[in-house]
Amino acid sequence: MQKQIFMLLAVMMSGLTYLACQAPTTEADLRAINRLREQEWTWLKAGQVDSLLAIAGDEMVFLPPNEPAVTGKEAIRSWIQGFLDQFTVEATSSAEEIVVAGDWAFERYSFAWTLTPLAGGDPIQDSGKGVHIYQRQTDGSWKFALDIWNSNNPPPGTH
C-alpha cells in the first residue's frame, strides 16, 4: 500500500509540474487555497470536525506521520475525532509554495503547534512541514485531496 501511495504521489507531482507549465496560476486560486489552509487550522484548533470535512474531497487521503494512510471522509472523521479526543491544539501555518495546474494544485507548507493532552501532562510542542494537494470541484471551488505532514523533530529516543 505504501509503495502504491508513493507511486501515486510521484505520478501526480509529475503531472502537476507538466500542467503548471501549461496554465497560469490566478490570484483568485491562490487566495482560495490560502483560505482553505487557514480554515483547516482554524477549525482544527476549534475542534470543528464537520467544518474540516466540508473542505475535504470525498476521496481525500490523509497521510499522518508514523501511521497507515487514512482514506475517505468517514475514516478521516474518525481519525480527526480520535486526535481531538486526546489533545487541544494551538497552531500556526504558512504556505512555502503553491502551484496551480489546471484543476489541481499543490502546496508545500510549514506549521508549528502545541498539543495539550486532555488527560493531563506536559504540552507537546512541535514544528514540521507538509504537502497539500487540492482538486478544483465542478462548481469551481477547491477541496483537499491529500494531506501529508511530518515533524522537523527527531523521533523520541534518537539524537
Secondary structure, 3 states (H helix, E strand, C coil): CHHHHHHHHHHHHHHHHHHHCCCCCCHHHHHHHHHHHHHHHHHHHHCCHHHHHHCEEEEEEEECCCCCCEECHHHHHHHHHHHHCCEEEEEEEEEEEEEEECCEEEEEEEEEEEEEECCCCCCEEEEEEEEEEEEECCCCCEEEEEEEEEECCCCCCCC
